[in-house]
Every structure is written in structure tokens, then in C-alpha cells.
């Protein structure tokens, strides 16, 4: 798998200036989602970010350094969106993506997936959403009932949508 360029940037002046902070993940880490644990102490915030084609990274020092946290995540690491619930559970959507075996376009692809972590991203459990392919693109948790999860999915993707429309 190839990774695009990207990462995480931090602003300490309300968005006037930004500083890249990619130690531990590299600058080839297109971050697609970031969440801050509001229960972590100011000055030492815990952050989680999803990185397309790499998985999930965690920082416990305001984003200064990052550690990969993929235990339990299967071969498809196209992490797309993270959601943190009030009770500390994390949910992750992983995008469907072509396999590109031997560097060549083919007809096979990894299904998308939904994962849950109850231990601060130390481990992930795949949720049984459907028996067929899954194309998730968003997730939300009902704040009044954390057992109620809303999952947004593309209804109809074709292989050509995943490989650039050939």
C-alpha cells in the first residue's frame, strides 16, 4: 500500500499559525479524522487520529508524538473516521479500498469495517455490521443512549469507483 502526504498540525494561537506534528507517524500520513479526549489533562491531552492506509495513531502529550494503535484491526488499514463517546469508547470506520495485488489494479477489494475500542485504542474489536461488503463513511453515537449507533454508508459502490473509474 502506498500512502499520500499529510499528517497532523497544531495551532496554539487560535488558527493563526500551524505547526506539523508527525513524530511517530511520518509526513506520509494523510489524517482523515482527529478526536481529543476531553477527560485528559490540559497540557497533556490525549488525541487519536485516523490515518488512511496506516490505521489509528494515539498521542498522550498534546500531539507532540504519536504511536500506532492497530491491535485487532485487519489487513485493511484505510482508517477514515474516529468517534469518541462520553464513556470513553472509540469507534472507527475503515473505508473499502482496492487490494492492488503486486502493484496492479484488479477486481478484488477490501471491504470497509467498523471497529470498537474500550481501552483507549490499545485493542480493537470488529463489529458485525453486515454479511456482505460494507462501505461506511461516517458514524455517530446517540449521547443520550450510547448503545444506539448511527452508521452512514454508501449504498452502491462499484469496483470502478474504488480504482479511479477505469
C-alpha positions in Angstrom: 0.0 0.0 0.0 1.2 3.5 -0.8 0.5 6.4 1.5 -0.1 10.0 0.5 1.4 13.0 2.2 -0.2 14.5 5.2 -0.3 14.4 9.0 -1.5 16.4 11.9 -0.8 20.1 12.6 -1.3 22.0 15.8 -2.2 25.6 16.4 -1.8 27.3 19.8 -2.9 30.7 18.7 -6.5 30.1 17.5 -5.6 29.0 14.0 -3.4 32.0 13.0 -0.3 29.7 12.6 0.1 25.9 12.4 2.9 23.5 13.1 3.2 20.0 11.7 3.4 17.3 14.4 4.1 14.0 12.8 6.7 12.4 15.0 6.0 8.7 15.2 3.7 8.7 12.1 5.8 10.4 9.5 4.7 13.1 7.0 3.3 10.4 4.7 0.2 10.1 6.9 -3.0 11.6 5.5 -5.0 12.1 8.6 -8.8 11.9 8.0 -10.2 12.4 11.4 -8.9 13.5 14.8 -10.6 13.4 18.3 -9.5 14.9 21.6 -10.3 13.1 24.9 -11.8 15.9 26.9 -11.2 14.0 30.1 -7.4 14.1 29.5 -5.5 16.8 31.4 -4.9 20.2 29.8 -1.2 20.4 28.7 -1.1 16.7 28.3 -4.1 16.0 26.1 -4.8 12.5 24.6 -5.6 12.6 20.9 -6.5 10.0 18.4 -6.2 10.3 14.7 -7.2 8.0 11.8 -4.6 7.8 9.0 -5.6 6.5 5.6 -3.6 3.4 4.7 -1.9 3.2 8.2 -4.7 2.9 10.8 -5.0 4.7 14.2 -2.4 6.7 16.0 -2.6 7.9 19.6 -0.8 10.8 21.4 -0.8 11.3 25.1 1.3 14.5 25.1 -0.8 17.1 23.1 0.1 15.6 19.8 3.9 16.0 20.1 4.5 12.3 19.4 2.3 9.6 18.0 2.1 5.8 18.5 0.4 3.3 16.1 -2.5 1.5 17.7 -3.8 -1.2 15.3 -4.1 -4.3 17.5 -7.2 -6.1 16.2 -7.5 -4.1 13.0 -7.4 -6.5 10.0 -5.4 -6.0 6.7 -7.4 -3.0 5.5 -5.9 0.0 7.4 -7.7 2.7 5.4 -8.9 4.3 8.7 -11.5 7.0 7.9 -13.4 8.3 10.9 -13.0 8.1 14.7 -15.7 8.9 17.2 -15.2 9.1 21.0 -18.2 8.5 23.3 -18.7 10.2 26.6 -18.0 6.9 28.3 -14.6 6.7 26.6 -15.3 4.1 23.9 -13.8 4.7 20.5 -15.5 3.8 17.2 -13.6 3.6 13.9 -14.8 3.4 10.4 -12.5 1.9 7.8 -13.1 2.6 4.1 -13.4 -0.1 1.4 -10.3 0.0 -0.8 -8.8 -1.9 -3.7 -6.3 -4.6 -2.9 -3.9 -3.7 -5.8 -2.0 -7.0 -5.5 1.5 -6.9 -6.9 1.0 -3.2 -7.6 -1.6 -3.8 -10.4 -5.2 -2.9 -10.5 -7.5 -5.9 -10.1 -11.1 -6.9 -9.3 -10.5 -7.6 -5.6 -11.0 -5.1 -2.8 -11.0 -5.0 1.0 -14.5 -4.4 2.5 -14.9 -1.5 4.8 -15.3 -2.2 8.5 -16.4 -0.8 11.8 -14.3 -1.3 15.0 -14.8 -0.5 18.7 -12.1 0.0 21.4 -13.0 0.1 25.0 -9.4 0.5 26.3 -8.1 3.8 24.7 -7.2 2.2 21.3 -4.9 -0.4 22.9 -7.1 -3.1 21.1 -9.9 -3.0 18.6 -12.8 -5.4 18.1 -14.5 -5.6 14.7 -18.3 -5.1 14.8 -20.6 -7.5 12.9 -22.5 -5.0 10.8 -23.4 -7.0 7.7 -22.5 -10.3 6.0 -21.7 -8.6 2.6 -19.3 -5.8 1.7 -19.5 -2.7 3.8 -18.9 0.9 2.6 -19.0 3.1 5.8 -18.3 6.8 5.7 -19.5 8.2 9.0 -20.5 7.2 12.5 -22.3 8.9 15.3 -23.3 7.8 18.8 -26.5 8.9 20.5 -25.3 11.0 23.5 -28.4 10.0 25.5 -28.2 6.3 24.6 -24.6 5.2 23.8 -25.9 1.8 22.8 -27.6 3.5 19.8 -25.1 3.9 16.9 -25.8 5.6 13.6 -23.7 4.4 10.7 -23.6 6.2 7.3 -22.7 4.0 4.3 -22.5 4.4 0.6 -25.3 2.2 -0.8 -23.9 1.3 -4.1 -20.2 1.5 -5.0 -18.8 -0.2 -8.0 -15.2 -1.6 -8.3 -14.5 1.3 -10.8 -15.4 3.8 -8.1 -12.6 2.3 -5.9 -10.0 2.2 -8.6 -10.4 5.6 -10.2 -13.2 5.0 -12.6 -11.4 2.8 -15.2 
